[in-house]
C-alpha cells in the first residue's frame, strides 16, 4: 500500500483593498459623534493616530463568516445546529469545561474533514484547538504608514509616489437623521386614531454623525497561512471570493452602504486560485457525512 504524503507549505496572501464607500470601523464615541478606530504609530519621531481595520474584524468578515455560512448551506444545516455548534462555526466556540487531556483523535478528525476550522482553530467545550492562520490589521495607505507597508510587502514600495498624503486627509464625516413615522406624508393612513392624537408629542427625529475613512482610500492587509495544504489554501481563497461577491464589507453601517471594499489579492509564489477553490469544494462534498458526524460528536 502506498502512503501519500500531503505537501505542506507556508505562504502569505497579500491584499490591497480600496474603499468603495465610507468605512465606519469605529472605536468609540466623542459626545454624540462616532470616532474611527485608530492606532498610534511613530512617524518622524512623533506619535500619530492613524485609522486602521482590526485583524479580528477582517478575519471574521473575510474568512470565518463566509466560510462557515458556505458549510452550513453545503451540509443543509440551517435550523439544525445547536447553540454550541453554531458558536463554534461562526465565533470560535466557548471553553466551558475543564479537562486534563486533549482528545487527539477528535482533533485529528476535525483537521481531516473540516480544513477551514483546522486553519481558524477555536474552542471545544473542554479544549482549545490552535489554528494555522494569521490575519494582519488593515493598514491605511498613507504617509505615516508607507515605510511599514513597504517592509511588509516590498512589491508596494512604489506606493509612496502616489499615496504620500497624511492620514488625516483620508478622514471625512457622515451625518444622518433618524426617521419618525409621525412625520410621514401618509401617517394618517398608517396610524390608528389613538396614535394620531400623539402627533404633537416630542419627535424622535435625531441627527447622528461620525467620522469615516473616505471612499477611494486604500488599506494593505495580509493573511499568513502556516504549514498548510492546497485544500486549506483553497478554503481561504473560497471564503475570500464569497466575501467579495457579497460586497466585501467591513465595519458598521453596511445596511446603508458603508464599509464596502474592493480587494486585489496576490501571493509571492504562483497559485491557481480557481483550481485550489475547486479542490476545496470537492473536499467539502466528499466529506459531508464525516463532517456532520464530527459536529455531532464534538458537541454532544
Backbone as a ProteinNet text record, in pm:
[ID]
protein_1_A
[PRIMARY]
XXXXXXXXXXXXXXXXXXXXXXXXXXXXXXXXXXXXXXXXXXXXXXXXXXXXXXXXXXXXXXXXXXXXXXXXXXXXXXXXXXXXXXXXXXXXXXXXXXXXXXXXXXXXXXXXXXXXXXXXXXXXXXXXXXXXXXXXXXXXXXXXXXXXXXXXXXXXXXXXXXXXXXXXXXXXXXXXXXXXXXXXXXXXXXXXXXXXXXXXXXXXXXXXXXXXXXXXXXXXXXXXXXXXXXXXXXXXXXXXXXXXXXXXXXXXXXXXXXXXXXXXXXXXXXXXXXXXXXXXXXXXXXXXXXXXXXXXXXXX
[TERTIARY]
85	0	88.6	61.5	141.5	82.2	164.2	119.7	145.6	38.5	51.8	80.4	194	231.2	187.1	97.2	43.1	145.8	166.6	263.7	208.6	290.6	253.6	348.2	297.3	381.2	327.5	410.4	372.4	373.8	260.5	250	183.2	202.2	134.7	52	-75.7	-164.3	-168.7	-124.4	-124.5	-253.5	-306.8	-430.8	-420.3	-465.7	-475.3	-621.7	-686.6	-830.7	-863.5	-948.2	-991	-1132.3	-1153	-1285.3	-1375.8	-1487.9	-1586.3	-1697.4	-1700.2	-1798.4	-1734.5	-1796.1	-1735.5	-1710.1	-1592.5	-1558	-1579.3	-1672.7	-1702.7	-1673.7	-1545.9	-1496.9	-1460.5	-1553.2	-1545.4	-1475.5	-1422.3	-1353	-1410.7	-1519.7	-1579.6	-1659.5	-1693	-1769.3	-1705.5	-1735.3	-1694.5	-1818.1	-1886.5	-2015.9	-2115.7	-2179.2	-2274.1	-2210.7	-2080.3	-2011.2	-1936.4	-1955	-1880.2	-1741.1	-1640.3	-1499.8	-1437.2	-1357.6	-1290.6	-1196	-1181	-1079.9	-941.6	-857.3	-725.1	-617.9	-497.9	-382.1	-270.9	-184.7	-73.5	47	105.1	226.3	329.9	454.8	564.7	597.3	594.1	627.7	713.4	834.7	929.6	950.4	956.9	983.1	863.3	747.3	625.7	523.3	438.8	329.9	207.9	156.8	42.6	-66.5	-191.3	-303.4	-359.4	-362.1	-399.2	-513.2	-619.5	-726.6	-674	-733.2	-694.3	-814.5	-802.3	-902.3	-846	-917	-862.4	-852.8	-746.2	-728.2	-840.7	-894.5	-1003.3	-1127.8	-1159.3	-1276.6	-1255.9	-1137.1	-1108.8	-1115.3	-1057.6	-1056.8	-1199.4	-1285.7	-1422.7	-1499.9	-1494	-1576.7	-1525.5	-1394.4	-1338.6	-1340	-1319.6	-1294.2	-1393.4	-1402.2	-1485.6	-1633.7	-1688.6	-1832.7	-1872.4	-1807.8	-1848.7	-1815.9	-1703.3	-1666.6	-1763.8	-1804.4	-1899	-2036.9	-2078.5	-2208.8	-2214.6	-2104.9	-2099.8	-2115.8	-2047.9	-2057.5	-2198.1	-2260.9	-2398.4	-2490.5	-2473.8	-2559.2	-2521.4	-2389.7	-2345.8	-2391.1	-2394.9	-2433.5	-2580.7	-2657	-2800.2	-2826.2	-2754.4	-2762.7	-2846.1	-2908.7	-2994.2	-3108.6	-3130.4	-3230.6	-3198.5	-3072.1	-3030.8	-2924.9	-2859.1	-2744.1	-2784.7	-2706.2	-2719.8	-2646.9	-2668.6	-2601.1	-2450	-2403	-2259.2	-2199.2	-2269	-2219.1	-2213	-2318	-2320.2	-2213.5	-2195.3	-2091.8	-1953.2	-1930.6	-1800.3	-1775.8	-1875	-1857.1	-1843.5	-1924.2	-1929.1	-1850.7	-1817.9	-1748.6	-1629.4	-1596.7	-1478.6	-1503.7	-1628.5	-1660.6	-1631.6	-1669.9	-1653.9	-1595.7	-1489.5	-1430.7	-1513.7	-1592.6	-1687.2	-1665.8	-1568.7	-1541.5	-1391.3	-1345.5	-1202.8	-1173.4	-1047.3	-1004.9	-854.7	-809.5	-666.9	-594.5	-670.1	-608.9	-684.1	-613.4	-675	-723.2	-833.8	-888.5	-824.1	-708.5	-632.8	-705	-771.7	-845.9	-954.2	-1020.6	-1125.1	-1065.5	-950.1	-884	-838.1	-780.4	-731.2	-845.5	-961.5	-1075.4	-1126.5	-1126.4	-1166.6	-1071.8	-942.6	-844.7	-856.9	-897	-912.1	-1036.1	-1147.4	-1274.6	-1310.1	-1260.8	-1300	-1176.1	-1113.8	-990.2	-1005.8	-1124.3	-1144.2	-1120.1	-1167.3	-1152.9	-1016.1	-947.4	-807.1	-727.9	-763.7	-698.1	-737.3	-867.4	-917.5	-897.2	-896.5	-889	-1017.1	-1014	-1131.1	-1131.5	-1244	-1257.4	-1371.7	-1338.5	-1443.2	-1481.4	-1572.2	-1615	-1500.6	-1407.1	-1304.8	-1162.5	-1143.9	-1008.7	-1001.5	-885.2	-860.8	-782.7	-828.4	-760.6	-692.6	-562.6	-489.1	-511.8	-502.7	-520.7	-388.5	-396.9	-276.9	-288.3	-371.6	-399.9	-386.5	-304.3	-290.1	-334.7	-420	-467.2	-413.2	-349.3	-293.1	-404.2	-375	-467.8	-462.7	-566.9	-570.7	-501.4	-388.4	-305.8	-344.9	-385.7	-423.4	-302.6	-320.7	-212.7	-204.8	-109.7	-93.8	52.7	85.6	223.3	286.9	209.8	264.5	292.8	227.6	238.7	319.6	365.6	429.5	552.4	631.7	751.4	712.9	613.4	566.4	513.1	435.5	379.1	489.6	588.2	698.1	776.2	789.6	860.4	777.2	646	558.8	542.4	544.8	523.4	609.1	732.3	821.5	760.7	666.2	604.5	527.7	496	419.5	507.5	637.3	727.7	701.6	650.2	625.3	500.2	424.4	305.2	336.9	461.2	499.1	481.8	494.3	483.8	341	241.5	102.8	17.4	66.2	-15.1	60.8	129.9	210	131	-0.2	-82.1	-89.4	-108.6	-120.7	-251.9	-253.8	-371.7	-494.1	-474.5	-586.7	-663.4	-594.9	-660.8	-758.8	-750.4	-842.2	-963	-970.8	-1080.2	-1187.5	-1310.2	-1423.6	-1528.8	-1651.7	-1758.6	-1888.6	-1977.4	-2110.3	-2214.3	-2333.6	-2442.8	-2575.3	-2656.4	-2786.3	-2890.9	-3016.2	-3127.1	-3216.2	-3242	-3333.4	-3476.3	-3553.8	-3687.5	-3791.5	-3909	-4023.3	-4147.4	-4217.3	-4330.5	-4439.7	-4443.5	-4545.8	-4524.2	-4403.2	-4373.7	-4395.5	-4431.4	-4452.3	-4576.1	-4573.5	-4683.9	-4811.9	-4798.4	-4916.1	-4936.4	-4892.1	-4902.3	-5047	-5142.2	-5282.3	-5334.2	-5272.8	-5313	-5248.5	-5146.1	-5071.7	-5111.7	-5140.6	-5157.2	-5304.1	-5324.7	-5458	-5499	-5628.3	-5674	-5612.7	-5598.3	-5540	-5394.8	-5323	-5183.9	-5173.3	-5270.9	-5268.2	-5282.2	-5343.4	-5357.6	-5224.1	-5121.1	-4988.8	-4898.6	-4954.7	-4875.2	-4794.3	-4846	-4778.8	-4674.3	-4661.7	-4557.9	-4419.6	-4318.8	-4181.4	-4140.9	-4086.1	-4046.5	-3922.2	-3911	-3788.9	-3687.5	-3709.4	-3608.9	-3477.5	-3367.6	-3238.9	-3129.1	-3045.9	-2930.5	-2816.8	-2756.3	-2637.9	-2528.8	-2407.4	-2295.8	-2171.5	-2071.1	-1947	-1840.2	-1723	-1611	-1618.3	-1545.4	-1532.8	-1400.3	-1350.3	-1242.8	-1310.3	-1270	-1341.7	-1325.3	-1426.4	-1413.6	-1290.6	-1223.1	-1100.4	-975	-988.1	-873.3	-841.8	-719.2	-676.2	-618.3	-632.3	-574.9	-491.9	-377	-298.1	-318.8	-343	-351.1	-308.5	-279.3	-236.1	-287.3	-280	-319.5	-200.9	-149.3	-37.8	-93.7	-63.2	-106.6	15.5	18.1	135.1	118.2	211	215.2	80.5	37.7	-96	-90.6	-200.1	-214	-284.8	-289.3	-359.4	-508.4	-568.3	-711.2	-737.1	-647.5	-663.5	-645.4	-550.4	-535.6	-662.9	-716.6	-840.5	-956.2	-960.5	-1067.3	-1065.7	-945.7	-933.4	-970.7	-917.7	-947.3	-1096.3	-1159.5	-1303.2	-1382.1	-1345.9	-1415	-1396.1	-1274.1	-1247.6	-1330.8	-1346.1	-1425.1	-1571.6	-1624.4	-1762.6	-1777.3	-1683	-1685.3	-1689.2	-1607.8	-1606.2	-1736.8	-1789.5	-1915.2	-2030.4	-2022.9	-2129.5	-2096.8	-2006.9	-1981.4	-1853.8	-1783.4	-1656.5	-1669.7	-1771.3	-1798.9	-1711.9	-1686.1	-1610.8	-1660.2	-1660.6	-1706.9	-1857.9	-1909.4	-2052.4	-2125.5	-2258	-2349.3	-2348.8	-2320.8	-2327.9	-2470.4	-2568.4	-2709.4	-2739.2	-2660.2	-2682.4	-2567.9	-2495	-2395.3	-2254.7	-2229	-2092.9	-2008.5	-1876.6	-1785.9	-1753.1	-1779.2	-1751.9	-1606.4	-1539.3	-1400.7	-1390.8	-1314.1	-1280.4	-1133.6	-1107.4	-973.6	-903.2	-773.6	-685.3	-596.7	-584.4	-508.8	-398	-281.3	-172.5	-84.8	-0.8	88	229.8	327.6	467.3	507.7	427.7	454.5	331.9	349	236	126.9	2.4	-112.9	-221.3	-287.4	-405.4	-525.9	-574.3	-679.7	-806	-842.9	-964.9	-954.3	-842.1	-822.2	-821	-755.7	-749.4	-888	-967.1	-1102.7	-1188.3	-1171	-1245.5	-1207.5	-1079	-1034.6	-1103.4	-1115.1	-1180.7	-1328.1	-1396.9	-1538.8	-1557.6	-1471.6	-1479.4	-1454.4	-1362	-1334.1	-1458.2	-1521	-1641.2	-1748.8	-1770.5	-1874.6	-1841.7	-1714.1	-1674.9	-1677.2	-1671.3	-1661.1	-1783.7	-1895.7	-2015.3	-2056.1	-2070.6	-2117.9	-2022	-1892.3	-1793.6	-1791.6	-1806.2	-1803.2	-1924.5	-2041.4	-2163.7	-2153.4	-2100	-2082.9	-1987	-1881.3	-1785.3	-1852.8	-1933.1	-2002.9	-2092.4	-2155.1	-2238.6	-2159.3	-2044.1	-1962	-1895.5	-1846.4	-1771.5	-1862	-1990.8	-2082.7	-2208.2	-2187.2	-2298.3	-2392.5
-119.1	0	124.1	216.5	338.6	448.6	510.7	621.7	753.4	834.1	964.6	1069.2	1134.4	1239.1	1373.6	1441.3	1568.2	1678.7	1754.5	1863.4	1979.8	2029	2144.8	2259.8	2381.1	2498.3	2616.6	2718.2	2841.8	2955	3023.3	3129.8	3252.7	3365.9	3489.8	3540.2	3564.1	3625.3	3775.1	3854.5	3999.7	4056.6	4160.4	4220.6	4373.1	4435.5	4581.3	4612.6	4675.6	4696.5	4844.8	4876.5	5013.9	5033.4	5140.7	5171.9	5221.2	5153	5194	5277.8	5283	5361.7	5403	5491.4	5531.7	5410.2	5407.1	5298.9	5348.6	5286.9	5329	5214.7	5184.2	5083.6	5162	5166.1	5263.8	5208.5	5305.2	5268.6	5331.8	5408	5471.6	5593.7	5675.3	5796.9	5915.2	6032.9	6158.1	6246.7	6249.3	6314.3	6233.5	6295.1	6226.1	6179.8	6194.1	6160.6	6029	5939.2	5812.9	5837.4	5781.3	5806.2	5681.2	5699.7	5587.6	5513.6	5384.6	5304.8	5353.1	5390.1	5442.6	5369.3	5365.8	5313.4	5416.9	5411.2	5505.6	5450.3	5531	5492.8	5603.5	5566.2	5662.7	5708.7	5839.8	5895.6	6020.8	6018.7	6129.7	6165.2	6061.7	6082.4	6127.7	6138.5	6182.8	6069.7	6072.2	5975.9	6031.7	5953.5	5996.2	5889	5931.5	5837.6	5819.7	5695.1	5664.3	5562.8	5584.5	5484.7	5350.6	5243.4	5108.8	5016.6	4899	4793.5	4681.9	4640.3	4539.2	4403.7	4330.5	4197.3	4103.3	4122.1	4037.2	4055.3	4181.1	4207.9	4153.4	4173.4	4123.3	3971.1	3907.7	3760.3	3705.8	3769.5	3721.9	3748.1	3872.3	3909.2	3848	3834.5	3783.8	3632.3	3563.9	3419.6	3337.8	3363.8	3276.1	3284.2	3404.2	3417.1	3359.4	3399.8	3341.1	3192.9	3151.6	3010.3	2922.6	2967.7	2890	2888.7	3001.3	3007.1	2909.9	2902.5	2808.4	2664.3	2629.3	2492.9	2461.5	2555.9	2534.9	2504.8	2578.9	2556.7	2427.3	2402.3	2281.5	2155.1	2159.6	2042.8	2046.6	2144.7	2156.6	2158	2246.6	2252.7	2368.5	2443.8	2552.9	2494.5	2555.1	2512.4	2375.9	2331.9	2202.7	2216.2	2330.3	2345.4	2371.8	2316.6	2355.8	2488.6	2550.3	2676.6	2656.5	2546.6	2520.5	2500.7	2428.4	2407.7	2538.6	2618.4	2746.8	2841.5	2843.5	2928.7	2887.9	2756.9	2711	2750.4	2731	2757.6	2907.2	2989.1	3130.9	3221.7	3173.5	3260.5	3196	3072.7	3010.5	2927.1	2923.8	2837.9	2899.8	2827.5	2874	2760.8	2789.5	2691.3	2693.1	2587.1	2588.3	2475.9	2388.4	2277.9	2253.8	2190.1	2161.3	2016.5	1994.4	1858	1847.8	1731.2	1710	1664.6	1618.9	1566.5	1618.9	1625.7	1662.9	1536.3	1548.4	1437	1443.7	1381.9	1392.3	1329.6	1214.7	1161	1257.1	1325.7	1420.4	1537.6	1587	1696.3	1651.5	1531.9	1479.5	1463.6	1418.5	1401	1536.5	1635.1	1769.7	1822.4	1805.7	1855.3	1782.5	1656.3	1579.3	1620.7	1642.1	1664.4	1811.4	1899.6	2041	2130.8	2140.5	2218.1	2365.4	2422.2	2562	2580.9	2486.6	2500.9	2455.2	2375.4	2347.7	2478.2	2564.7	2694.1	2791.2	2800.1	2901.1	2863.5	2732	2691.7	2727.5	2716.7	2750.5	2672.8	2679.2	2612.2	2512.8	2386.7	2291.2	2315.1	2235.5	2261.8	2250.3	2157.7	2132.2	2140.3	2191.1	2203.8	2310.1	2373.8	2477.4	2415.5	2442.8	2393.3	2511.1	2504.3	2614.2	2612.9	2731.2	2743	2761.4	2781.4	2798.4	2919.8	3015.7	3131.1	3258.8	3350.3	3480.7	3589.7	3678.8	3790.2	3920	3999.5	4126.8	4230.2	4338.9	4450.6	4520.9	4592.1	4667.6	4802	4819.7	4940.1	5042.6	5159.9	5265.4	5305.5	5309.6	5352.4	5505	5552.6	5696.4	5724.7	5849.4	5894.2	5829.4	5820.4	5769.6	5619.5	5546.5	5400.2	5344.4	5429.8	5379.5	5293.5	5331.2	5252	5115	5112.8	4985.8	4894	4949.5	4869.8	4815.7	4898.5	4854.6	4740.1	4741.6	4633.2	4505.3	4519.2	4401.6	4343.2	4431	4385.8	4472.6	4430.9	4510.7	4546	4464.8	4493.3	4625	4676.2	4800.4	4920.1	4905.7	5015.4	5141.2	5124.8	5239.7	5318.4	5273.6	5347.6	5489.8	5511.7	5644.7	5750.5	5709.7	5805.8	5858.2	5778.1	5817.6	5833.6	5787.8	5790.5	5852.9	5961.7	6025.7	6131.8	6114.3	6208.1	6166.1	6263.7	6234.9	6163.2	6083.4	6005.3	6094.5	6211	6299.8	6337.9	6340.3	6378.2	6272.4	6151.3	6044.7	6033.6	6118.8	6113.2	6215.2	6165.8	6252.6	6236.8	6276	6266.9	6226.4	6169.5	6132.3	6189.1	6213.2	6261.9	6209	6155.7	6101.8	6146	6133.5	6167.7	6046.1	6012.9	5903.1	5948.5	5861.6	5899.7	5891.4	5949.6	5944.5	5925.6	5814.2	5782.4	5888.9	5962.3	6066.2	6180.6	6189.9	6295.1	6249.8	6124.6	6072.8	6135	6151.3	6217	6135	6002.7	5917.2	5864.8	5942.4	5897.6	5866.4	5946.3	5923.8	5790	5740.9	5612.5	5494.7	5524.5	5418.9	5403	5515	5513.8	5501.5	5433.1	5425.5	5564.3	5592.9	5724.2	5763.5	5664.8	5697.5	5741.9	5681.6	5719.5	5856.8	5891.7	6021.6	6134.8	6106.1	6208.3	6246.8	6162.2	6188.5	6264.5	6317.5	6385.3	6500.7	6566.5	6685.9	6654.5	6527.4	6491.9	6512.6	6517.6	6540.1	6433.8	6478.3	6386.2	6308.1	6185.2	6108	6124.5	6225.4	6256.3	6289.2	6232.4	6255	6257.7	6358.1	6365.2	6286.2	6197.5	6127.8	6133.3	6151.6	6167.7	6097	6093	6027.1	6044.1	5996.5	6000.9	5882.1	5892.2	5779.5	5792.5	5679.9	5682.1	5696.1	5795.5	5832.8	5729.1	5719.2	5632.6	5670.9	5570.8	5593.9	5566.4	5569.3	5535.3	5386.6	5349	5210.5	5156.9	5025.4	4955.9	4838.2	4817.1	4695.9	4600.4	4472.7	4370.2	4237.6	4141.1	4011.6	3896.8	3777.7	3654.2	3558.9	3521.2	3426.6	3288.1	3193.5	3054.9	2970.1	2912	2840.5	2689.5	2627.8	2482.1	2426.4	2467.5	2433	2351.5	2282.5	2202.6	2284.9	2232.4	2300.8	2315.5	2213	2220.4	2331.2	2347.4	2453.4	2591.5	2604	2730.7	2758.8	2654.4	2669.4	2713.7	2668.1	2707.9	2858.2	2914.5	3059	3135.5	3093.4	3161.8	3156.7	3044.5	3029.4	3126.1	3135.4	3226.9	3372.2	3406.7	3544	3578.9	3482.1	3506.5	3530.7	3453.9	3474.3	3612.3	3648.8	3781	3893	3883.6	3987.6	3989.7	3872.3	3867.5	3931.9	3928	3984.9	4126.2	4193.4	4334.5	4364.7	4263.3	4287.1	4384.6	4367.7	4467.7	4449.6	4561.7	4565	4685.1	4671.7	4782.1	4786.7	4895.5	4907.6	4977	4982	5052.5	4997.9	4870	4812.9	4816.8	4825.2	4830.2	4954.4	5061.2	5184.4	5208.7	5101.6	5111.4	5140.4	5148.4	5174.4	5046.9	5064.8	4953.8	4865.3	4907	4820.2	4833.6	4719.7	4714.4	4631.9	4681.1	4603.2	4564.2	4434.7	4387.1	4319.6	4346.6	4277.5	4186.4	4062.1	3963.3	3903.2	3883	3814.1	3742.4	3655.2	3576	3585.6	3566.6	3574.4	3454.9	3349.8	3234.3	3204.3	3137.7	3114.7	3029.4	3074.1	2999.2	3002.2	2889.9	2885.9	2892.9	3015.1	3036.2	2959	2956.4	2886.5	2737.3	2679.1	2535.8	2498.3	2579.1	2549.9	2559.6	2658	2670.6	2551.6	2505	2388.5	2264.5	2248.4	2136.1	2138.2	2257.9	2269.1	2231.9	2281.7	2249	2097.9	2034	1888.7	1816.7	1869.3	1811	1821	1936.7	1957.1	1856.8	1841.1	1749.2	1604.7	1568.6	1429.5	1392.5	1491.8	1462.5	1508.9	1522.9	1575.7	1491.8	1361.6	1277.4	1279.4	1272.5	1271.7	1406.5	1517.4	1649.7	1670.1	1630.7	1644.2	1553.9	1433.8	1343	1401.3	1468.4	1529	1638.2	1722.1	1827.2	1767.6	1655.1	1589	1530.7	1469.5	1408.4	1514	1622.2	1723.8	1802.7	1814.4	1895.4	1814.7	1700.1	1611.8	1683.1
0	0	0	-89.8	-98.7	-12.5	69.9	154.9	83.8	70.2	6.2	113	100.7	196.3	140.2	211.9	164.9	180.8	74.7	78.4	159.9	250.9	332.3	300.7	306.3	282.9	362	374.3	442.6	340.1	327	227.5	289.3	222.8	261.6	144.7	170.5	72.5	100.6	5.8	21.7	-35.9	29.3	-17.8	-12.2	-119.4	-125.5	-152.8	-55.5	-62.5	-75	-171.4	-195.2	-142.4	-67.7	-14.3	-126.5	-146.2	-245.8	-182.9	-51.3	22	154.3	231.9	359.9	449.3	508.9	600.8	742.5	813.6	950.4	1047	1059	1154.5	1280.3	1375.4	1482.4	1608	1685.9	1808.7	1932.7	1918.9	2035.1	1994.2	2093.3	2067.8	2138.1	2085.3	2148.6	2148.2	2263.3	2267.9	2187.6	2088.4	2001.3	1870.7	1858.1	1733.9	1747.8	1651.5	1649.3	1592.4	1658	1623.8	1564.1	1460.4	1394.7	1488.2	1462.3	1530	1485.6	1580	1547	1626	1567.5	1638.9	1634.9	1733.3	1740	1665	1578.4	1505.2	1521.2	1503.9	1510.8	1369.7	1349.7	1219.1	1239.7	1184.6	1201.5	1348.2	1430.9	1573.4	1653.4	1590.1	1658.5	1663.1	1766.5	1776.9	1703.9	1607.2	1525.7	1534.6	1545.4	1548.8	1407.6	1361.9	1224.1	1222.5	1143.2	1132.8	1081.9	1128.1	1083.4	1092.2	1031.6	1040.8	1127.4	1227.6	1318	1248.7	1282.1	1225.7	1265.6	1386.2	1433	1346.2	1314.1	1229.6	1088.4	1032.5	897.8	894	992.6	998.5	998.4	1078.2	1088	959.6	909.4	794.5	664.2	649.6	524.4	516	629.6	623	705.1	835.8	918.3	880	872.5	845.6	709.8	599.5	470.4	461.4	520.9	515.9	592	711.2	791.4	727.1	671.4	605.1	487.6	411.9	299.5	348.9	457.4	508.2	557.9	625.2	672.2	554.6	446.6	328.9	256.5	244.1	173.9	245.7	380.7	458.8	501.6	450.2	479.6	630.3	699.6	845.5	898	809.5	858.8	942.8	1058.8	1156.8	1217	1203.8	1258.2	1366.9	1376.8	1464.8	1609	1702.2	1841.7	1862	1977.1	2005.5	2007.7	2068.7	2076.4	1937.3	1851.6	1715.5	1638.3	1647.7	1576.7	1630.4	1762	1820.9	1773.8	1764	1718.5	1573.7	1488.9	1346.6	1317.4	1383.8	1349.1	1442.8	1563.6	1658.6	1727.6	1691.9	1750	1872.9	1921.3	2033.7	2168.9	2273.4	2411.5	2495	2569.1	2660.7	2788.8	2811.9	2923.8	3024	2998.9	3090.3	3095.8	3202.2	3217.6	3182.4	3142	3108.5	3128.6	3172.8	3194.8	3069	2968.9	2847.6	2725	2613	2486.7	2415.1	2347.9	2269.3	2131.1	2117	1992.4	1872.7	1887.3	1772.1	1723.4	1816	1777.8	1698.9	1744.5	1674	1535.6	1528.8	1401	1301	1347.1	1257.3	1208	1293.9	1251.5	1144.9	1165.4	1068.7	935	938.1	814.8	736.7	807.5	739.5	721.1	808.1	806.3	800.4	684.4	673.5	712.1	693	731.8	880.5	963.2	1106.6	1154.9	1073.7	1105	1096.4	1001.2	985.7	1095.4	1124.4	1216.4	1362.5	1392.1	1531.3	1605	1737.2	1817.9	1946.9	2016.3	2145.3	2142.6	2175.6	2207.2	2353.1	2405.4	2543.2	2643	2616	2717.4	2663.9	2543.7	2492.1	2383.7	2377.7	2277.9	2162.7	2039.9	1920.2	1852.4	1839.7	1777.1	1626.1	1565	1421.7	1348.7	1218.1	1135.6	1045.1	1084.8	1000	1082.2	1033.9	1097.1	1000.8	1046.9	964.6	1022.3	938.8	985.5	999.9	1067	1068.7	933.5	900.9	776.6	795.7	729.4	747	640.6	683.9	590.6	506.1	374.9	286.3	293.2	371	392.6	421.9	429.5	450	571.9	680.3	805.8	802.1	710.8	709	592.6	502	380.1	408.9	504.8	536.2	592.2	679.2	734.6	625.4	532.3	423.2	333.6	301.6	215	278.8	411.5	479.9	480.1	493	493.6	355	253.5	115.3	22.9	-5.2	-90.9	-226.3	-274.4	-403.9	-403.2	-282.3	-271.8	-235.4	-250.7	-214.6	-297.4	-418.9	-506.4	-470.1	-370	-331.4	-286.6	-243.4	-196.6	-305.9	-430.8	-541	-559.1	-517.1	-542.8	-417.1	-302.4	-181	-63.4	-88.3	15.8	92.8	105.3	180.6	326.9	414.1	556.1	584.8	690.7	726.7	744.7	801.7	830.2	703.6	589.5	464.6	414.3	468.1	426.8	519	620.1	717.2	680.9	667.3	639.5	747.4	719.1	817.7	749.6	827.3	779.5	874.9	823.7	908.3	854.9	946.4	909.2	1010.6	971.8	1060.6	1078.1	1201.9	1229.4	1199.3	1138.1	1095.8	1206.1	1180.2	1270.4	1184.9	1203.1	1117.2	1125.5	1238	1251	1153	1098.3	1001.9	857.4	839.1	704.2	641.1	511.7	442.8	448.9	465.8	474.7	616.1	715.6	854.1	891.9	842.6	877.6	824.5	718.6	661.2	733.9	814.9	883.1	1029.1	1095.5	1240.3	1280.7	1391.2	1449.9	1499.8	1510.5	1558.5	1692	1782.5	1913.3	1900.1	1804.1	1782.7	1718.2	1633.6	1568.4	1668.8	1784.2	1887.2	1948	1925.3	1983.2	1887.4	1778.6	1676.9	1733.8	1835.3	1887.2	1993.2	2031.4	2127.9	2067.9	2153.3	2108.3	2006.1	1895	1788.7	1829.5	1774.3	1798.1	1685.6	1598.7	1497.7	1568	1519.8	1584.4	1479.8	1486.4	1397.6	1461.3	1383.3	1434.4	1328.5	1374.5	1281.2	1332.6	1248.5	1287.1	1181.4	1215.1	1121.5	1026	916.9	824.9	750.5	702.3	603.8	468.1	391.9	270.6	158.9	71.9	-46.4	-128.4	-180.8	-256.4	-176.6	-42.6	41.9	27.4	60.6	44.6	175.1	194.1	308.6	257.1	322.1	296	412.4	381.9	486	424.6	507.5	454.8	540.3	483	550.7	545	661	669.8	698.1	609.1	624.2	656.5	775.5	823.6	810.2	736.2	724.2	678.8	560.2	513.1	384.1	357.4	234.8	128.1	6.8	-101.2	-71.4	-11.3	20.8	122.3	218	318	256.5	165	92.4	13.3	-48.6	-123.4	-36.1	88.8	180.5	204.2	220.3	242.6	116.3	2.6	-122.9	-154.3	-125.2	-148.7	-60	68.7	159.9	117.4	75.9	31.2	-92.3	-182.5	-302.9	-267.4	-171.9	-127.6	-64.7	19.8	85.4	-18	-120.1	-222.7	-302.3	-334.8	-410.7	-334.6	-202.4	-120.5	-74.1	-144.2	-116.4	-43.3	7.6	76.5	191.1	275.7	378.7	501.5	568.3	693.1	773.5	903.8	986.8	995.6	1053.9	1076.3	962.7	977.7	887.3	744.7	727.9	592.9	539.8	631.2	589.9	508.2	524.2	446.9	349.2	315.9	210	253.4	383.1	429.2	424	432.3	456.2	338.8	215.6	101.4	57.5	45.5	-0.2	-127.9	-222.2	-341.4	-328.6	-323.7	-289.6	-406.8	-416.9	-509.7	-426.2	-466.5	-388.8	-473.2	-412.6	-480.5	-378.2	-428.3	-342.7	-396.4	-309.6	-351.1	-436.8	-435	-519.9	-604.4	-720.2	-810.8	-745.6	-764	-716	-822.5	-841.7	-927.3	-834.4	-809.2	-709.9	-743.8	-871	-911.9	-887	-926.2	-908.1	-760.3	-677.4	-534.3	-470.3	-511.8	-458.7	-500.5	-623	-670.8	-589.4	-561.6	-479.6	-343.3	-286.6	-156	-164.6	-266.6	-284.2	-297.6	-375.1	-391.9	-259.2	-179.2	-48	41.6	42.6	123.4	83.9	-45	-92.7	-57	-64.5	-40.2	108	196.7	339.6	418.1	349.9	416.4	537.1	518.8	628.3	745.9	718.5	826.5	899.5	825.9	888.8	978.4	930.3	1012.4	1135.5	1117.5	1230.2	1333	1286.2	1379.9	1462.4	1398.3	1472.9	1580	1547.6	1645.7	1761.1	1729.3	1834	1922.1	1859.9	1935.2	2027.3	1992.1	2072.9	2103.9	2169.5	2203.9	2301.1
[MASK]
++++++++++++++++++++++++++++++++++++++++++++++++++++++++++++++++++++++++++++++++++++++++++++++++++++++++++++++++++++++++++++++++++++++++++++++++++++++++++++++++++++++++++++++++++++++++++++++++++++++++++++++++++++++++++++++++++++++++++++++++++++++++++++++++++++++++++++++++++++++++++++++++++++++++++++

